[in-house]
Each structure stands twice: as structure tokens, then as C-alpha cells.
Amino acid sequence: MALHNQLGTKGETIARTYLENKGYEIMDQNWCYGKTEVDLIAYWDRRIIFVEVKTRTSTNYGQPEEFVTSTKQKNLQKAADEYIYLMNFKGEIRFDIIAIVFDRSGNYQLRHVEDAFW
């Protein structure tokens, strides 16, 4: 597995653990619709939350959440529409971003951006 894929997988594992520790129920991980992959789909507070995880080793080129482009947001919204249709879900949904930045010693900072876009 390529190094950047390993980093992404590590970030998703950290994000999943973080959400579970906060009481979120993880419904799906790496769920695909067409060419779009939703990193985590969680249930919390009677909502389905679609979570994009961005993991980086530095912020030299910007914060991780800045890489969730408008195109990515539109694709996630389409995937979410399909997911809630398949689940026959009638409640509220939300889109979150979990940004993780590792330093050289392997420590990380995690930032959870709730209701990041619509």
C-alpha cells in the first residue's frame, strides 16, 4: 500500500475511534457510490452524519479541511442522497470533516468540524 494510503487509513481509524468515544454509532466505513467514497457514516443525535476524513503530515499547503473542494462536497451530497434513499431515512443529516495533522514524532492534532458544508 502506498504511503499516502497508509496515512489515510491511519487517519480514518483515529477518526472512527474518536467518534465512537463521543458516542457516535458507526454505520458504514468507506461506503462507495459511483466514484465517490464516504469515509465514515455515523448515527448520532437522531441524525446521519457523513464524515470526510483528511489526514496530512503538515499544513504547509493549507489546513486539511481546505482540501474538501466544492466538487468533493457535491459528490458527497449525491452519495448521501443515495444512502438515505437506500436506508429509507427520513430524519436530518449533516456533513462533518475530521482533520488530522501528524507531526514528525508521530503525534497528531485532530479537529472535528461539525456541519462543515451543505
Summary of the structure (lengths in Angstrom):
residues: 118
radius of gyration: 14.0
end to end distance: 32.7
largest distance: 44.9
contacts: 333
relative contact order: 0.20
helix: 34%
strand: 38%
